[in-house]
Amino acid sequence: MSLFDKHNKLDHEIARKEGSDDRGYNAEVVRMKKQKLQLKDEMLKILQHESVKEV
């Protein structure tokens, strides 16, 4: 599974757990959000690395 797919899957799981009223916000959701940020950081590093190669 690609980093983007993992990020997208986490995003959907977080939204489902939180619900439209954010009542599902808990430690598990916090952990998932941190994991999502780590994936986003990894994707950013890859994009930055690739953009430097093109210059």
PDBQT receptor file of N, H, CA, C and O in Angstrom, charges set to zero:
ATOM      1  N   MET A   1       0.856  -1.179   0.000  1.00  0.00    +0.000 N 
ATOM      2  CA  MET A   1       0.000   0.000   0.000  1.00  0.00    +0.000 C 
ATOM      3  C   MET A   1       0.903   1.243   0.000  1.00  0.00    +0.000 C 
ATOM      4  O   MET A   1       1.873   1.317   0.753  1.00  0.00    +0.000 OA
ATOM      5  N   SER A   2       0.571   2.202  -0.845  1.00  0.00    +0.000 N 
ATOM      6  H   SER A   2      -0.218   2.142  -1.457  1.00  0.00    +0.000 HD
ATOM      7  CA  SER A   2       1.382   3.418  -0.946  1.00  0.00    +0.000 C 
ATOM      8  C   SER A   2       1.190   4.310   0.279  1.00  0.00    +0.000 C 
ATOM      9  O   SER A   2       0.227   4.153   1.029  1.00  0.00    +0.000 OA
ATOM     10  N   LEU A   3       2.114   5.242   0.470  1.00  0.00    +0.000 N 
ATOM     11  H   LEU A   3       2.896   5.370  -0.139  1.00  0.00    +0.000 HD
ATOM     12  CA  LEU A   3       1.995   6.198   1.581  1.00  0.00    +0.000 C 
ATOM     13  C   LEU A   3       0.694   6.984   1.461  1.00  0.00    +0.000 C 
ATOM     14  O   LEU A   3       0.004   7.217   2.454  1.00  0.00    +0.000 OA
ATOM     15  N   PHE A   4       0.364   7.393   0.230  1.00  0.00    +0.000 N 
ATOM     16  H   PHE A   4       0.924   7.203  -0.576  1.00  0.00    +0.000 HD
ATOM     17  CA  PHE A   4      -0.869   8.146   0.023  1.00  0.00    +0.000 C 
ATOM     18  C   PHE A   4      -2.084   7.312   0.412  1.00  0.00    +0.000 C 
ATOM     19  O   PHE A   4      -2.998   7.815   1.066  1.00  0.00    +0.000 OA
ATOM     20  N   ASP A   5      -2.100   6.047   0.015  1.00  0.00    +0.000 N 
ATOM     21  H   ASP A   5      -1.357   5.639  -0.516  1.00  0.00    +0.000 HD
ATOM     22  CA  ASP A   5      -3.229   5.173   0.351  1.00  0.00    +0.000 C 
ATOM     23  C   ASP A   5      -3.347   4.976   1.862  1.00  0.00    +0.000 C 
ATOM     24  O   ASP A   5      -4.451   4.974   2.409  1.00  0.00    +0.000 OA
ATOM     25  N   LYS A   6      -2.201   4.810   2.536  1.00  0.00    +0.000 N 
ATOM     26  H   LYS A   6      -1.305   4.812   2.092  1.00  0.00    +0.000 HD
ATOM     27  CA  LYS A   6      -2.219   4.675   3.995  1.00  0.00    +0.000 C 
ATOM     28  C   LYS A   6      -2.767   5.943   4.642  1.00  0.00    +0.000 C 
ATOM     29  O   LYS A   6      -3.580   5.877   5.564  1.00  0.00    +0.000 OA
ATOM     30  N   HIS A   7      -2.315   7.100   4.152  1.00  0.00    +0.000 N 
ATOM     31  H   HIS A   7      -1.654   7.154   3.403  1.00  0.00    +0.000 HD
ATOM     32  CA  HIS A   7      -2.773   8.389   4.678  1.00  0.00    +0.000 C 
ATOM     33  C   HIS A   7      -4.276   8.540   4.461  1.00  0.00    +0.000 C 
ATOM     34  O   HIS A   7      -5.005   8.947   5.367  1.00  0.00    +0.000 OA
ATOM     35  N   ASN A   8      -4.727   8.214   3.270  1.00  0.00    +0.000 N 
ATOM     36  H   ASN A   8      -4.135   7.884   2.535  1.00  0.00    +0.000 HD
ATOM     37  CA  ASN A   8      -6.140   8.340   2.932  1.00  0.00    +0.000 C 
ATOM     38  C   ASN A   8      -6.998   7.396   3.777  1.00  0.00    +0.000 C 
ATOM     39  O   ASN A   8      -8.075   7.774   4.239  1.00  0.00    +0.000 OA
ATOM     40  N   LYS A   9      -6.518   6.172   3.977  1.00  0.00    +0.000 N 
ATOM     41  H   LYS A   9      -5.644   5.864   3.602  1.00  0.00    +0.000 HD
ATOM     42  CA  LYS A   9      -7.244   5.200   4.796  1.00  0.00    +0.000 C 
ATOM     43  C   LYS A   9      -7.372   5.703   6.234  1.00  0.00    +0.000 C 
ATOM     44  O   LYS A   9      -8.447   5.628   6.829  1.00  0.00    +0.000 OA
ATOM     45  N   LEU A  10      -6.273   6.214   6.788  1.00  0.00    +0.000 N 
ATOM     46  H   LEU A  10      -5.400   6.275   6.305  1.00  0.00    +0.000 HD
ATOM     47  CA  LEU A  10      -6.310   6.769   8.143  1.00  0.00    +0.000 C 
ATOM     48  C   LEU A  10      -7.282   7.941   8.231  1.00  0.00    +0.000 C 
ATOM     49  O   LEU A  10      -8.022   8.072   9.206  1.00  0.00    +0.000 OA
ATOM     50  N   ASP A  11      -7.275   8.784   7.212  1.00  0.00    +0.000 N 
ATOM     51  H   ASP A  11      -6.674   8.677   6.420  1.00  0.00    +0.000 HD
ATOM     52  CA  ASP A  11      -8.163   9.940   7.188  1.00  0.00    +0.000 C 
ATOM     53  C   ASP A  11      -9.625   9.502   7.280  1.00  0.00    +0.000 C 
ATOM     54  O   ASP A  11     -10.407  10.081   8.033  1.00  0.00    +0.000 OA
ATOM     55  N   HIS A  12      -9.982   8.485   6.514  1.00  0.00    +0.000 N 
ATOM     56  H   HIS A  12      -9.346   8.014   5.902  1.00  0.00    +0.000 HD
ATOM     57  CA  HIS A  12     -11.358   7.980   6.542  1.00  0.00    +0.000 C 
ATOM     58  C   HIS A  12     -11.695   7.325   7.880  1.00  0.00    +0.000 C 
ATOM     59  O   HIS A  12     -12.794   7.505   8.406  1.00  0.00    +0.000 OA
ATOM     60  N   GLU A  13     -10.750   6.566   8.426  1.00  0.00    +0.000 N 
ATOM     61  H   GLU A  13      -9.858   6.419   7.999  1.00  0.00    +0.000 HD
ATOM     62  CA  GLU A  13     -10.982   5.920   9.723  1.00  0.00    +0.000 C 
ATOM     63  C   GLU A  13     -11.163   6.957  10.829  1.00  0.00    +0.000 C 
ATOM     64  O   GLU A  13     -12.025   6.806  11.694  1.00  0.00    +0.000 OA
ATOM     65  N   ILE A  14     -10.353   8.001  10.797  1.00  0.00    +0.000 N 
ATOM     66  H   ILE A  14      -9.652   8.124  10.094  1.00  0.00    +0.000 HD
ATOM     67  CA  ILE A  14     -10.452   9.069  11.800  1.00  0.00    +0.000 C 
ATOM     68  C   ILE A  14     -11.806   9.749  11.705  1.00  0.00    +0.000 C 
ATOM     69  O   ILE A  14     -12.471   9.963  12.718  1.00  0.00    +0.000 OA
ATOM     70  N   ALA A  15     -12.213  10.087  10.493  1.00  0.00    +0.000 N 
ATOM     71  H   ALA A  15     -11.673   9.913   9.670  1.00  0.00    +0.000 HD
ATOM     72  CA  ALA A  15     -13.506  10.752  10.296  1.00  0.00    +0.000 C 
ATOM     73  C   ALA A  15     -14.648   9.869  10.790  1.00  0.00    +0.000 C 
ATOM     74  O   ALA A  15     -15.598  10.356  11.403  1.00  0.00    +0.000 OA
ATOM     75  N   ARG A  16     -14.551   8.566  10.520  1.00  0.00    +0.000 N 
ATOM     76  H   ARG A  16     -13.780   8.170  10.022  1.00  0.00    +0.000 HD
ATOM     77  CA  ARG A  16     -15.603   7.636  10.952  1.00  0.00    +0.000 C 
ATOM     78  C   ARG A  16     -15.655   7.542  12.477  1.00  0.00    +0.000 C 
ATOM     79  O   ARG A  16     -16.735   7.549  13.068  1.00  0.00    +0.000 OA
ATOM     80  N   LYS A  17     -14.484   7.455  13.109  1.00  0.00    +0.000 N 
ATOM     81  H   LYS A  17     -13.607   7.450  12.629  1.00  0.00    +0.000 HD
ATOM     82  CA  LYS A  17     -14.442   7.322  14.566  1.00  0.00    +0.000 C 
ATOM     83  C   LYS A  17     -14.876   8.598  15.281  1.00  0.00    +0.000 C 
ATOM     84  O   LYS A  17     -15.542   8.541  16.315  1.00  0.00    +0.000 OA
ATOM     85  N   GLU A  18     -14.496   9.754  14.724  1.00  0.00    +0.000 N 
ATOM     86  H   GLU A  18     -13.955   9.801  13.884  1.00  0.00    +0.000 HD
ATOM     87  CA  GLU A  18     -14.864  11.020  15.357  1.00  0.00    +0.000 C 
ATOM     88  C   GLU A  18     -16.351  11.305  15.195  1.00  0.00    +0.000 C 
ATOM     89  O   GLU A  18     -16.981  11.847  16.103  1.00  0.00    +0.000 OA
ATOM     90  N   GLY A  19     -16.903  10.953  14.069  1.00  0.00    +0.000 N 
ATOM     91  H   GLY A  19     -16.391  10.513  13.332  1.00  0.00    +0.000 HD
ATOM     92  CA  GLY A  19     -18.290  11.270  13.796  1.00  0.00    +0.000 C 
ATOM     93  C   GLY A  19     -18.430  12.735  13.429  1.00  0.00    +0.000 C 
ATOM     94  O   GLY A  19     -17.482  13.508  13.565  1.00  0.00    +0.000 OA
ATOM     95  N   SER A  20     -19.590  13.112  12.972  1.00  0.00    +0.000 N 
ATOM     96  H   SER A  20     -20.361  12.484  12.861  1.00  0.00    +0.000 HD
ATOM     97  CA  SER A  20     -19.803  14.490  12.519  1.00  0.00    +0.000 C 
ATOM     98  C   SER A  20     -19.791  15.490  13.666  1.00  0.00    +0.000 C 
ATOM     99  O   SER A  20     -19.586  16.684  13.447  1.00  0.00    +0.000 OA
ATOM    100  N   ASP A  21     -20.010  15.010  14.891  1.00  0.00    +0.000 N 
ATOM    101  H   ASP A  21     -20.176  14.040  15.069  1.00  0.00    +0.000 HD
ATOM    102  CA  ASP A  21     -20.051  15.914  16.050  1.00  0.00    +0.000 C 
ATOM    103  C   ASP A  21     -18.780  15.849  16.903  1.00  0.00    +0.000 C 
ATOM    104  O   ASP A  21     -18.732  16.434  17.985  1.00  0.00    +0.000 OA
ATOM    105  N   ASP A  22     -17.756  15.146  16.424  1.00  0.00    +0.000 N 
ATOM    106  H   ASP A  22     -17.794  14.671  15.545  1.00  0.00    +0.000 HD
ATOM    107  CA  ASP A  22     -16.467  14.995  17.128  1.00  0.00    +0.000 C 
ATOM    108  C   ASP A  22     -16.581  14.307  18.488  1.00  0.00    +0.000 C 
ATOM    109  O   ASP A  22     -15.676  14.431  19.312  1.00  0.00    +0.000 OA
ATOM    110  N   ARG A  23     -17.652  13.600  18.733  1.00  0.00    +0.000 N 
ATOM    111  H   ARG A  23     -18.388  13.499  18.063  1.00  0.00    +0.000 HD
ATOM    112  CA  ARG A  23     -17.809  12.914  20.029  1.00  0.00    +0.000 C 
ATOM    113  C   ARG A  23     -16.911  11.695  20.162  1.00  0.00    +0.000 C 
ATOM    114  O   ARG A  23     -16.668  11.220  21.271  1.00  0.00    +0.000 OA
ATOM    115  N   GLY A  24     -16.423  11.190  19.050  1.00  0.00    +0.000 N 
ATOM    116  H   GLY A  24     -16.620  11.575  18.149  1.00  0.00    +0.000 HD
ATOM    117  CA  GLY A  24     -15.566  10.019  19.091  1.00  0.00    +0.000 C 
ATOM    118  C   GLY A  24     -14.099  10.345  19.293  1.00  0.00    +0.000 C 
ATOM    119  O   GLY A  24     -13.245   9.467  19.181  1.00  0.00    +0.000 OA
ATOM    120  N   TYR A  25     -13.801  11.600  19.590  1.00  0.00    +0.000 N 
ATOM    121  H   TYR A  25     -14.495  12.314  19.681  1.00  0.00    +0.000 HD
ATOM    122  CA  TYR A  25     -12.409  12.019  19.773  1.00  0.00    +0.000 C 
ATOM    123  C   TYR A  25     -11.859  11.388  21.043  1.00  0.00    +0.000 C 
ATOM    124  O   TYR A  25     -12.386  11.616  22.132  1.00  0.00    +0.000 OA
ATOM    125  N   ASN A  26     -10.790  10.587  20.907  1.00  0.00    +0.000 N 
ATOM    126  H   ASN A  26     -10.362  10.402  20.023  1.00  0.00    +0.000 HD
ATOM    127  CA  ASN A  26     -10.201   9.916  22.063  1.00  0.00    +0.000 C 
ATOM    128  C   ASN A  26      -8.721   9.644  21.800  1.00  0.00    +0.000 C 
ATOM    129  O   ASN A  26      -8.171  10.094  20.795  1.00  0.00    +0.000 OA
ATOM    130  N   ALA A  27      -8.089   8.918  22.692  1.00  0.00    +0.000 N 
ATOM    131  H   ALA A  27      -8.535   8.553  23.509  1.00  0.00    +0.000 HD
ATOM    132  CA  ALA A  27      -6.648   8.650  22.588  1.00  0.00    +0.000 C 
ATOM    133  C   ALA A  27      -6.303   7.895  21.307  1.00  0.00    +0.000 C 
ATOM    134  O   ALA A  27      -5.252   8.129  20.711  1.00  0.00    +0.000 OA
ATOM    135  N   GLU A  28      -7.178   6.996  20.888  1.00  0.00    +0.000 N 
ATOM    136  H   GLU A  28      -8.031   6.805  21.373  1.00  0.00    +0.000 HD
ATOM    137  CA  GLU A  28      -6.919   6.245  19.656  1.00  0.00    +0.000 C 
ATOM    138  C   GLU A  28      -6.925   7.183  18.447  1.00  0.00    +0.000 C 
ATOM    139  O   GLU A  28      -6.087   7.053  17.555  1.00  0.00    +0.000 OA
ATOM    140  N   VAL A  29      -7.859   8.117  18.419  1.00  0.00    +0.000 N 
ATOM    141  H   VAL A  29      -8.540   8.222  19.144  1.00  0.00    +0.000 HD
ATOM    142  CA  VAL A  29      -7.929   9.079  17.321  1.00  0.00    +0.000 C 
ATOM    143  C   VAL A  29      -6.683   9.968  17.336  1.00  0.00    +0.000 C 
ATOM    144  O   VAL A  29      -6.137  10.284  16.279  1.00  0.00    +0.000 OA
ATOM    145  N   VAL A  30      -6.241  10.365  18.500  1.00  0.00    +0.000 N 
ATOM    146  H   VAL A  30      -6.685  10.109  19.359  1.00  0.00    +0.000 HD
ATOM    147  CA  VAL A  30      -5.019  11.173  18.615  1.00  0.00    +0.000 C 
ATOM    148  C   VAL A  30      -3.832  10.394  18.050  1.00  0.00    +0.000 C 
ATOM    149  O   VAL A  30      -3.028  10.950  17.302  1.00  0.00    +0.000 OA
ATOM    150  N   ARG A  31      -3.719   9.118  18.400  1.00  0.00    +0.000 N 
ATOM    151  H   ARG A  31      -4.373   8.667  19.008  1.00  0.00    +0.000 HD
ATOM    152  CA  ARG A  31      -2.640   8.267  17.895  1.00  0.00    +0.000 C 
ATOM    153  C   ARG A  31      -2.711   8.164  16.372  1.00  0.00    +0.000 C 
ATOM    154  O   ARG A  31      -1.687   8.240  15.693  1.00  0.00    +0.000 OA
ATOM    155  N   MET A  32      -3.910   7.992  15.845  1.00  0.00    +0.000 N 
ATOM    156  H   MET A  32      -4.741   7.930  16.397  1.00  0.00    +0.000 HD
ATOM    157  CA  MET A  32      -4.087   7.873  14.400  1.00  0.00    +0.000 C 
ATOM    158  C   MET A  32      -3.725   9.183  13.695  1.00  0.00    +0.000 C 
ATOM    159  O   MET A  32      -3.143   9.168  12.610  1.00  0.00    +0.000 OA
ATOM    160  N   LYS A  33      -4.069  10.307  14.312  1.00  0.00    +0.000 N 
ATOM    161  H   LYS A  33      -4.541  10.319  15.193  1.00  0.00    +0.000 HD
ATOM    162  CA  LYS A  33      -3.738  11.607  13.717  1.00  0.00    +0.000 C 
ATOM    163  C   LYS A  33      -2.226  11.824  13.698  1.00  0.00    +0.000 C 
ATOM    164  O   LYS A  33      -1.695  12.394  12.745  1.00  0.00    +0.000 OA
ATOM    165  N   LYS A  34      -1.535  11.378  14.733  1.00  0.00    +0.000 N 
ATOM    166  H   LYS A  34      -1.966  10.914  15.507  1.00  0.00    +0.000 HD
ATOM    167  CA  LYS A  34      -0.074  11.484  14.765  1.00  0.00    +0.000 C 
ATOM    168  C   LYS A  34       0.545  10.607  13.682  1.00  0.00    +0.000 C 
ATOM    169  O   LYS A  34       1.505  11.001  13.020  1.00  0.00    +0.000 OA
ATOM    170  N   GLN A  35      -0.016   9.421  13.512  1.00  0.00    +0.000 N 
ATOM    171  H   GLN A  35      -0.796   9.101  14.050  1.00  0.00    +0.000 HD
ATOM    172  CA  GLN A  35       0.469   8.514  12.478  1.00  0.00    +0.000 C 
ATOM    173  C   GLN A  35       0.242   9.134  11.094  1.00  0.00    +0.000 C 
ATOM    174  O   GLN A  35       1.095   9.030  10.213  1.00  0.00    +0.000 OA
ATOM    175  N   LYS A  36      -0.904   9.773  10.914  1.00  0.00    +0.000 N 
ATOM    176  H   LYS A  36      -1.597   9.858  11.630  1.00  0.00    +0.000 HD
ATOM    177  CA  LYS A  36      -1.217  10.440   9.651  1.00  0.00    +0.000 C 
ATOM    178  C   LYS A  36      -0.221  11.568   9.368  1.00  0.00    +0.000 C 
ATOM    179  O   LYS A  36       0.206  11.750   8.228  1.00  0.00    +0.000 OA
ATOM    180  N   LEU A  37       0.146  12.321  10.401  1.00  0.00    +0.000 N 
ATOM    181  H   LEU A  37      -0.201  12.173  11.327  1.00  0.00    +0.000 HD
ATOM    182  CA  LEU A  37       1.138  13.390  10.240  1.00  0.00    +0.000 C 
ATOM    183  C   LEU A  37       2.506  12.830   9.855  1.00  0.00    +0.000 C 
ATOM    184  O   LEU A  37       3.219  13.424   9.047  1.00  0.00    +0.000 OA
ATOM    185  N   GLN A  38       2.868  11.694  10.433  1.00  0.00    +0.000 N 
ATOM    186  H   GLN A  38       2.289  11.211  11.090  1.00  0.00    +0.000 HD
ATOM    187  CA  GLN A  38       4.146  11.068  10.088  1.00  0.00    +0.000 C 
ATOM    188  C   GLN A  38       4.165  10.660   8.616  1.00  0.00    +0.000 C 
ATOM    189  O   GLN A  38       5.173  10.831   7.929  1.00  0.00    +0.000 OA
ATOM    190  N   LEU A  39       3.047  10.121   8.141  1.00  0.00    +0.000 N 
ATOM    191  H   LEU A  39       2.229   9.983   8.698  1.00  0.00    +0.000 HD
ATOM    192  CA  LEU A  39       2.956   9.745   6.735  1.00  0.00    +0.000 C 
ATOM    193  C   LEU A  39       3.059  10.978   5.841  1.00  0.00    +0.000 C 
ATOM    194  O   LEU A  39       3.720  10.950   4.803  1.00  0.00    +0.000 OA
ATOM    195  N   LYS A  40       2.408  12.047   6.251  1.00  0.00    +0.000 N 
ATOM    196  H   LYS A  40       1.871  12.070   7.094  1.00  0.00    +0.000 HD
ATOM    197  CA  LYS A  40       2.455  13.293   5.487  1.00  0.00    +0.000 C 
ATOM    198  C   LYS A  40       3.888  13.823   5.433  1.00  0.00    +0.000 C 
ATOM    199  O   LYS A  40       4.333  14.302   4.390  1.00  0.00    +0.000 OA
ATOM    200  N   ASP A  41       4.607  13.738   6.547  1.00  0.00    +0.000 N 
ATOM    201  H   ASP A  41       4.246  13.349   7.394  1.00  0.00    +0.000 HD
ATOM    202  CA  ASP A  41       6.008  14.168   6.584  1.00  0.00    +0.000 C 
ATOM    203  C   ASP A  41       6.867  13.329   5.637  1.00  0.00    +0.000 C 
ATOM    204  O   ASP A  41       7.733  13.858   4.941  1.00  0.00    +0.000 OA
ATOM    205  N   GLU A  42       6.620  12.013   5.618  1.00  0.00    +0.000 N 
ATOM    206  H   GLU A  42       5.916  11.584   6.184  1.00  0.00    +0.000 HD
ATOM    207  CA  GLU A  42       7.366  11.134   4.718  1.00  0.00    +0.000 C 
ATOM    208  C   GLU A  42       7.114  11.509   3.262  1.00  0.00    +0.000 C 
ATOM    209  O   GLU A  42       8.044  11.557   2.458  1.00  0.00    +0.000 OA
ATOM    210  N   MET A  43       5.845  11.775   2.924  1.00  0.00    +0.000 N 
ATOM    211  H   MET A  43       5.089  11.736   3.578  1.00  0.00    +0.000 HD
ATOM    212  CA  MET A  43       5.512  12.156   1.552  1.00  0.00    +0.000 C 
ATOM    213  C   MET A  43       6.173  13.480   1.182  1.00  0.00    +0.000 C 
ATOM    214  O   MET A  43       6.654  13.641   0.060  1.00  0.00    +0.000 OA
ATOM    215  N   LEU A  44       6.200  14.418   2.108  1.00  0.00    +0.000 N 
ATOM    216  H   LEU A  44       5.810  14.288   3.019  1.00  0.00    +0.000 HD
ATOM    217  CA  LEU A  44       6.832  15.714   1.865  1.00  0.00    +0.000 C 
ATOM    218  C   LEU A  44       8.327  15.547   1.600  1.00  0.00    +0.000 C 
ATOM    219  O   LEU A  44       8.870  16.174   0.690  1.00  0.00    +0.000 OA
ATOM    220  N   LYS A  45       8.990  14.707   2.385  1.00  0.00    +0.000 N 
ATOM    221  H   LYS A  45       8.549  14.198   3.124  1.00  0.00    +0.000 HD
ATOM    222  CA  LYS A  45      10.423  14.462   2.186  1.00  0.00    +0.000 C 
ATOM    223  C   LYS A  45      10.691  13.888   0.801  1.00  0.00    +0.000 C 
ATOM    224  O   LYS A  45      11.646  14.278   0.129  1.00  0.00    +0.000 OA
ATOM    225  N   ILE A  46       9.842  12.962   0.386  1.00  0.00    +0.000 N 
ATOM    226  H   ILE A  46       9.067  12.646   0.932  1.00  0.00    +0.000 HD
ATOM    227  CA  ILE A  46      10.004  12.360  -0.942  1.00  0.00    +0.000 C 
ATOM    228  C   ILE A  46       9.829  13.420  -2.024  1.00  0.00    +0.000 C 
ATOM    229  O   ILE A  46      10.624  13.490  -2.961  1.00  0.00    +0.000 OA
ATOM    230  N   LEU A  47       8.803  14.236  -1.898  1.00  0.00    +0.000 N 
ATOM    231  H   LEU A  47       8.157  14.179  -1.137  1.00  0.00    +0.000 HD
ATOM    232  CA  LEU A  47       8.553  15.283  -2.890  1.00  0.00    +0.000 C 
ATOM    233  C   LEU A  47       9.689  16.301  -2.930  1.00  0.00    +0.000 C 
ATOM    234  O   LEU A  47      10.094  16.740  -4.006  1.00  0.00    +0.000 OA
ATOM    235  N   GLN A  48      10.199  16.672  -1.768  1.00  0.00    +0.000 N 
ATOM    236  H   GLN A  48       9.870  16.315  -0.893  1.00  0.00    +0.000 HD
ATOM    237  CA  GLN A  48      11.306  17.621  -1.720  1.00  0.00    +0.000 C 
ATOM    238  C   GLN A  48      12.555  17.026  -2.361  1.00  0.00    +0.000 C 
ATOM    239  O   GLN A  48      13.269  17.704  -3.101  1.00  0.00    +0.000 OA
ATOM    240  N   HIS A  49      12.809  15.768  -2.074  1.00  0.00    +0.000 N 
ATOM    241  H   HIS A  49      12.230  15.217  -1.473  1.00  0.00    +0.000 HD
ATOM    242  CA  HIS A  49      13.970  15.089  -2.649  1.00  0.00    +0.000 C 
ATOM    243  C   HIS A  49      13.854  15.035  -4.173  1.00  0.00    +0.000 C 
ATOM    244  O   HIS A  49      14.828  15.296  -4.880  1.00  0.00    +0.000 OA
ATOM    245  N   GLU A  50      12.679  14.702  -4.673  1.00  0.00    +0.000 N 
ATOM    246  H   GLU A  50      11.888  14.490  -4.099  1.00  0.00    +0.000 HD
ATOM    247  CA  GLU A  50      12.467  14.615  -6.116  1.00  0.00    +0.000 C 
ATOM    248  C   GLU A  50      12.563  15.981  -6.784  1.00  0.00    +0.000 C 
ATOM    249  O   GLU A  50      13.059  16.087  -7.906  1.00  0.00    +0.000 OA
ATOM    250  N   SER A  51      12.097  17.020  -6.110  1.00  0.00    +0.000 N 
ATOM    251  H   SER A  51      11.695  16.934  -5.199  1.00  0.00    +0.000 HD
ATOM    252  CA  SER A  51      12.149  18.356  -6.715  1.00  0.00    +0.000 C 
ATOM    253  C   SER A  51      13.589  18.862  -6.814  1.00  0.00    +0.000 C 
ATOM    254  O   SER A  51      13.919  19.605  -7.738  1.00  0.00    +0.000 OA
ATOM    255  N   VAL A  52      14.440  18.472  -5.879  1.00  0.00    +0.000 N 
ATOM    256  H   VAL A  52      14.171  17.869  -5.128  1.00  0.00    +0.000 HD
ATOM    257  CA  VAL A  52      15.855  18.856  -5.918  1.00  0.00    +0.000 C 
ATOM    258  C   VAL A  52      16.550  18.147  -7.085  1.00  0.00    +0.000 C 
ATOM    259  O   VAL A  52      17.415  18.730  -7.738  1.00  0.00    +0.000 OA
ATOM    260  N   LYS A  53      16.181  16.915  -7.341  1.00  0.00    +0.000 N 
ATOM    261  H   LYS A  53      15.478  16.442  -6.811  1.00  0.00    +0.000 HD
ATOM    262  CA  LYS A  53      16.781  16.156  -8.436  1.00  0.00    +0.000 C 
ATOM    263  C   LYS A  53      16.463  16.772  -9.794  1.00  0.00    +0.000 C 
ATOM    264  O   LYS A  53      17.255  16.652 -10.729  1.00  0.00    +0.000 OA
ATOM    265  N   GLU A  54      15.314  17.427  -9.910  1.00  0.00    +0.000 N 
ATOM    266  H   GLU A  54      14.671  17.524  -9.150  1.00  0.00    +0.000 HD
ATOM    267  CA  GLU A  54      14.890  17.990 -11.190  1.00  0.00    +0.000 C 
ATOM    268  C   GLU A  54      15.585  19.303 -11.507  1.00  0.00    +0.000 C 
ATOM    269  O   GLU A  54      15.575  19.738 -12.658  1.00  0.00    +0.000 OA
ATOM    270  N   VAL A  55      16.184  19.941 -10.519  1.00  0.00    +0.000 N 
ATOM    271  H   VAL A  55      16.192  19.588  -9.584  1.00  0.00    +0.000 HD
ATOM    272  CA  VAL A  55      16.818  21.251 -10.731  1.00  0.00    +0.000 C 
ATOM    273  C   VAL A  55      18.162  21.119 -11.344  1.00  0.00    +0.000 C 
ATOM    274  O   VAL A  55      18.830  22.124 -11.588  1.00  0.00    +0.000 OA
TER     275      VAL A  55
